[in-house]
Amino acid sequence: MSEQNRIRVLSVDDHPLLREGIGAIINSQADMELVAQAASGREGIHEFERLVPDVTLMDLRLPDMSGIDAMIAIRASHREARIVMLTTFEGDVEIQRALKAGARGYVLKNMPPRELVEVIRQVHAGKKRVPAEVAARLAEFWSDDALTEREVVVLQHVAGGNRNRDIAEILFISEETVKVHIKHIMEKLGASDRTQAVAIGVRRGIIQL
């Protein structure tokens, strides 16, 4: 296949071993080539601007910024950018945020190499691709009541080990209001106590520890 017809791929990931592995998988395909690698969000944005690849594989967790924020920055000037989020993480909130922000695909790092290259081909062809287990996770919580911004902030403070009184002082609200927020958080997440609410919040990607 001529070089002009190959799918040009940019890989953004801060793990050298993973980058090497992805590079080897892509370069072993007759119809694609790895044009560059980046180890951070800023480097990824710079390489995208320099090369404007056909498909970008973007790690969700990068050392300097979220991969979603890096994607938003790229798409601000390149609306047609085809970006696939690559992650070990299945939190439904992060998946929703990535897809809303314009990700064309969302794949887990434990997927077989043949599936990864298939996703790259499909995204290059203009399709969206979310694997079945990720789609199932999205569907599981799709109808759930989302936490409000204030509830997310309260949950983050609970995760940080703060008591109700501390949270009230930090947020300039009454302790009673904090209790109401925590009650709503536990109801929405289906948690029986604060510890379980934090665990569910982390698993679903609502908060990060």
Phi, psi and omega in degrees: 000137181290154183300326182298329185269354181286148176282119182271121187244137172250133179246124180243109181202140183270000178261112183305318181298317180294318178301315180298316180298314179297318179301316180295318180298312184294315183289347177275354179268136182292335187256012178212161177215145176275116183269337178192161175231151177220149185252000180213167179297313182297318178296321179297316179298316180298314181294324178298312181299323183288321190248338187041070181290167178287317181223137177243129173264118187241120176293142181290323183250110179242158187294331185256338180196168176288144176300331178294318179294323177297319178296317179299319179297318179294315184288345176297326179249349179227082184301331184273003182304130180259104186241131178249123177280134183238125186203162173268357196255135183247019182299125187295330182293319179292322178298312180301316182296318180298314183291322177296325182282356173112011177296139179270346180201161180215110185234151181267144186292348180268010181282151180298146180308322182297328178288322179300313182292330177293319177299316180301315180297316183293318179295321177298327180280001176098005180268164173257149184218118175231122183297158187304318183292328178287317178300320180295320179295320177299313183297327182301324185247004190302321184270358182297150171293122178284149175289145175286166179303317181296321179295322177297317179298315179299315180298321178298319178291323176298317180298329179281004176087012181281141175277169180305317182298318180297315182297319179301317181292317182297319186264002180057045176229169181282158179297327179298318179296320178300315180300319179297315178302314183294322177300314180295319180301312182295321177296313183294325183270352182069035182261147181267341177206179184298317183298317179292323178299318178296314181300316179293318180300320179290314182299322182274357178080016179286320175230166177232139178274000000 
